[in-house]
Amino acid sequence: MTVEMIFVALMIVLMLLGLLFEIVRADLIVFFFLVVFLLTGIISTEQALSGFSNEGMLTVLLLFIVAGAIQKHGIIENYIDRLLKRHRGPKRSMIKLLAPVALFSGFLNNTPIVVTLTPIIKKWCQKNGIAPSKFLIPLSYVTILGGTMTLIGTSTNLVVHGLLIQSGREGFDFFQLTIVGVPIAIAGMIYIFTLGYRLLPDTLGAKEQIREEVKEFLAEAVIEKEYEHTGRHVVEAVDASLKGIYIIEILRGDTRIFPVTPSTVIEEGDHLLFSGTLNTIASVQKQKGITLITGTDQTLDSMMDDEFELIEAVISHQSGLLGKSVKSTRFRTRYNAGVIAVHRNNERIKSRVGDIIFKPGDTILLLAGKRFLEQHMHENDFYVVTSLAPPEALHQSSAKGWGGLALLLVMIASVTIGILSMFEAMLITVVLLMLFKFIDADEMLSYIQFNVILLIASAFGVGAAMMESGLAQFLAENMLAIARPLGAIGIIAILYIMTNIFTELITNTGAAVLMFPIAMEMATQMDMDYMGLIVTIAIAASASFITPIGYQTNLIVYGPGGYKFTDYVKVGVPLSVMTMVISTLIIHAVWF
């Protein structure tokens, strides 16, 4: 190995560790190492910027807009709602629900599908006495499987497609991945409906657990005349004598003060509604001038009225809140919502709410204003997964929803028969959606997940650094040394396993970009058809079933389903192995 190869390898290892331990947002980590490679001369400015102009990456950006415009009008929600009304047992309902969802996922971004359907399915499960945990992991898994069926089913396919074009080769045909995607989707659903269903836990969701648990951690205190901090700001009083509690709201006569900000002044006669551990509540009781109402009739439900409601949300991988405490993010001021409690790994974090450091997958229970959903439904910091009726403004026109879907299908047909490229088709679709006022400019920007775009674009430069330094060739040679005695099928299997390990630990697009140059080198050295190995990478990078952090849809259902990390391992390992075996055999038969 040369000095340059060792340096790039070391940087790649550090990047993977940063992604694994979630030091900051994934896109910022990858972008940082892109800058390192640029400044050290490993890659040129043109190579560093290549990802930002890549056709696959730009197509992903346009698809965010197209999917948002179609889903905005509620056609998928309405269709699923009608399906669920005809309840005929959990398994039959699951089959009726998940088969069409898998089909939808082949043509629309699976993340908004899961965000949209999670509260609908959860509410339906609770109404019919079924544990949501029996339905939500299957929802995530079928959208992942469905996404492997077409070129636009997942951003991973489009990124790999863009890498192929950038390398001067032909990209994927629209249905090229279908020959692998459809069999693994069918086999996966059979597994989910049979053995997988039995392996799933039977638990309450995080929101229900929090509502039960928080009863013993919710308290009410009255400020008496003798309280020495009367007339001072809340932040001063908390630091001086109310350490460890989280003030949710203040009742002052007939007035409700919410959210409570650091500058809110405490007055005599105020009723403080707060949460805290049993120890902190006991310490408040000892303070002079504070009367603790231990038998308070205030509950989370009683705090909800025409102005406020309980909201459940899941912290995303791309959140700007990661690594920061509830207090330091100024959550109440920023979102006009108070954090009641936080769940992690299916357990409530029993510490000072304000001191909790956010991590991906944390489920937060919020007391928020009625406009919270409308204002933050496309928020990148968290996924709102509460069972709320969408605002009327979102139900603009089901006709427009079907019209947008029809337009998408026409554009797909034009790509399939070779009239347009995928990028051209999506660009025309976005222009037509705006011209016919299916969406406006502000909505268009809100649908684009810019952090995902930055991650994808930056990863291209990291892949270029592996190629330029010779690291990709070195890794390919060593992988071939192990796999060559096993023949083509062994090479496919090892490439699949390596890609799948990366996607479980970091991100699906990141894994695809890192493995692409290695696969191309392996194809060159073995004089094999490169397309078979590239299809292997695309499928393996998407097939993330073993951890909640490997794929964003797994993360979305983590808290609402009340899952533990081990639930994904137990249900996901058989599915992952089965998907690998089927994919390897089909790819070997078709391309080799």
Secondary structure, DSSP 8 states (H G I E B T S, - for coil): --HHHHHHHHHHHHHHHHHHTTSS-HHHHHHHHHHHHHHTTSS-HHHHHGGGG-HHHHHHHHHHHHHHHHHHTTHHHHHHHHHHHS---HHHHHHHHHHHHHHHHTTS-HHHHHHHHHHHHHHHHHHTT--GGGTHHHHHHHHHHHHTTSTTSSHHHHHHHHHHHHTTS----TTTTHHHHHHHHHHHHHHIIIIIHHHS-----HHHHHHHHGGGGEEEEEE-TT-TTTTSBHHHHHHHH-TT-EEEEEEETTEEE-S--TT-B--TT-EEEEE--HHHHHHHHTSTTEEEETT----HHHH-SSSEEEEEEEE-TT-TTTTSBTTTTTHHHHHSEEEEEEEETTEE--S-GGG-B--TT-EEEEEEETTHHHHHTT-SSEEE-------GGG-S-HHHHHHHHHHHHHHHHHHHTTSS-HHHHHHHHHHHHHHTTSS-HHHHHHH--HHHHHHHHHHHHHHHHHHHHTHHHHHHHHHHHHHGGGHHHHHHHHHHHHHHHHHHHS-HHHHHHHHHHHHHHHHHHHT--HHHHHHHHHHHHH---S-SSSSHHHHHHHTTTT--HHHHHHHHHHHHHHHHHHHHHHHHHHH-
